[in-house]
Amino acid sequence: MKNIIQHPSAFIDAGDVHIIRANAPEAEQMGMLHPEQLEIIYKQKWFKLLVPEVYTGRQITLPELVHLQEAISWADGSTGWVVTLCSGAGWFGGFINPEISQQVFNNDTVCLAGSGAVGGTAEITPGGYIVNGTWKYASGAHHASHITANCSIIKNGVPVLTNSGDPLVRPFIFDKKDVTILPAWKYVGMVATGSDSFAVKDLEVPHNRQFKIDPAAVVISAPLYQYPFLQLAEATLAVNLSGIAIHFIDLCEDIFLEKIKQPRLNDEQKLFLMDELSQAKSELDLIRNDFFETVEQSWAAIQADGTIPQDILYQVSITSRQLAHFSRECVDRLYPLCGLTAAKSETGINRSWRDLHTASQHALLTFDA
C-alpha cells in the first residue's frame, strides 16, 4: 500500500533537522536543549507558534501546528516535546492580561515553561496574591523566560470555592527570576527536555498575573483561542509520539536493509522483516490520516461557527489517543527485530525508543477514551 499522507520531512527544513539531530547526543548529556537547537527554535519562532500575532507571535492554525510539531518530533523527541509544551503555554497569551502579555511576549527568546498540576496556593492580599508551592515536570524550564503554574486560591487561610463547591484554581505567570528550579528529571527518555521541578516561596504577585482559561475570559478574539484546551493538548501531544515513531521506523528500515544482506538470514526471514516494516508504515499512516482529517474538520467547524460539535470534539480525543497508542505499539513490534543496535544507549534509534516510551506516559494519553 502506498503512503496516503505526507512524511513529516515535508514540513521542516532539512538543514534544521540535521543541526537538531547532530546536537541531540550532547543535549542529552547537558540535560537540556543544546544552544544550536535553541537557535533554530528562536529563528523559526517555534516557541511563539500559538502566541497572538498582536504580541509578535505566529498564531498559526491548528492543522498547521500538528503537522509542524510532528515534524519537529520526528527530527528529535526532546526538541519536539519542549516546543510542544512551551509553545502550548504561549497559547495562554489569548487569555493573559494584555499589559502583561505585551511585556512577556515581545521578546525573540520568550519561552513559557510550567506545569498543569495544582502544586501551590495563592493567598489573596490587598495588592494581589502571595504564592507558595512546588510543581513537577516543567519541560524547558532551564531556558524559560517565564513559568506558569496552577494554584488553589486561598483567602484568610481558607480555600475559595467555585459556585459548584469545588476549590477555585487559577493559573499564574511568573518571571523566571522569581522561581527556583529543582533538579528532578531522572527518567530514561526525553532527557534533553530538562523537565525539572520548580518552586516559589512567599512570592508576591499582582492580580493581573493570574488568568483564566475559559471562552468567556478570552482577550484575543480568534478561532485559535476559542478551540478547547483539552483537545488542543491531546492533539499536539499525540503528534509528538507519531513523529518519534516515524523516526524510529526510518532508522529501523536502515537496519533491516543491512540485515537482509546477511547470508545467515534465509529468504523467509528477510521477507518477514520487510513485511513487518511495510505493515507498520501503512497502519500508522492510516491512523495519521484519520487523525489529521479529524483535526481539519474540527478547525473548519470553529472557523465557521465559533464552536465545535461535541461529536467532533470526541473524535479529536479518540483519534489522538489512537495515534498515540499505535505509535508505541508499532515501535514495540519492530524493536525486537532490530538487534543490539536498538539497545545501545548512544544510538539514535535507542534515543527514539526511550523518548517514545517516556512521552507516552503522559496522563492525557493513558486511556483509550
Number of C-alpha atoms within 10 A of each C-alpha: 8 8 13 11 12 12 15 20 18 11 15 17 11 12 9 18 18 11 15 26 18 14 16 25 19 14 23 20 12 14 20 26 25 19 13 16 19 19 15 16 19 17 11 13 20 26 28 32 27 26 27 24 14 15 19 16 22 17 21 15 14 21 18 12 21 22 22 25 29 31 28 32 28 30 27 27 33 35 28 27 27 28 29 28 22 28 24 22 23 27 23 25 28 25 21 26 19 16 9 13 20 15 10 21 23 13 15 13 18 20 28 32 29 29 22 15 14 17 17 20 21 28 22 20 15 7 10 16 23 19 22 17 19 20 23 22 19 28 28 27 27 18 18 18 19 22 24 22 25 23 25 20 23 21 12 9 11 9 17 18 14 10 8 7 8 10 15 15 20 17 23 21 22 20 14 19 10 14 17 13 20 15 12 14 20 12 11 13 21 29 25 27 27 26 29 22 20 23 18 18 14 12 14 18 19 13 15 15 18 22 19 16 17 12 15 9 13 19 15 17 12 15 18 23 23 20 21 16 17 12 20 21 16 19 27 22 27 28 31 34 30 29 30 32 32 26 24 25 22 15 18 20 18 11 17 17 13 9 18 17 10 10 8 9 12 10 10 8 13 16 13 11 18 15 12 15 21 15 13 21 19 17 16 20 21 14 19 25 18 17 25 20 15 22 25 16 17 25 21 16 17 18 15 11 10 14 17 20 11 10 10 16 20 15 19 26 25 21 25 32 23 21 27 29 19 19 29 19 15 21 22 14 12 17 20 11 16 18 12 11 15 22 16 12 15 12 13 19 25 20 27 30 24 20 26 26 19 16 22 19 10 10 8 18 22 12 10 13 13
